[in-house]
Amino acid sequence: IPNGVNPVAPAAPDIIREKYGLEKDSYILYLGRMVPEKGCHYLVDAFKKLHTDKKLVIAGGSSDTHWYIDQLKEQAGGDDRIIFTGFVDGALREELYSNAYLFVLPSDLEGMPLCLLEAMSYGNCCVTSDIPECTEVCGDHGFAFQKGNTADLKRLLEQLLSQPDMVKCCKATAADYILQKYNWDQVTERTLELYEQVKSAK
């Protein structure tokens, strides 16, 4: 039984404009736990090689991995296009999801990534590594690069930055697709059915 998501109302970029100078579609977003297996180091490496005015926003808190965040900041090397927000929640989180040009999840390892479900529920065009746990969530409504391959990630980001119509088409279908596939009402019904089966078997 998978995770689920609920419909959401996109939020205008008010807080993120005031706090980080971000506008709608002006940044690429990673939002999740800051741990090595999430692959943010691939994203920072690929982004630094891009010729773009868009920002890279890396949002998330430490999971006893302060050393990894320090490593990422050192890797960013003073590139003022790269913004580290730390842990985000509430309205700030909603605005970041609502206004990204792309959402990127470059993980080496996943279970079922809730952040990917959430990103798609906000109508994001999502880029992920080609591990099954991510590609099975996105289906034909996202884009994948070869896991751990920074050059392939850079290639894909360049392609999507140069083809905004492709990104727009992906965004147009993402929310409906994910809400139909991973609807919380259906997930809840399946969970209750499982409990009833276990109860009846005793």
Secondary structure, DSSP 4 states (H G I P E B T S, - for coil): ----B-------SSHHHHHH---TTSEEEEES-B-GGG-HHHHHHHHHT---S-EEEEE--BSS-HHHHHHHHHHHTT-TTEEEEES--HHHHHHHHHH-SEEEE--S--SS-HHHHHHHHTT--EEEES-HHHHHHHTTSSEEE-TT-HHHHHHHHHHHHH-HHHHHHHHHHHHHHHHHHTBHHHHHHHHHHHHHHHHHH-
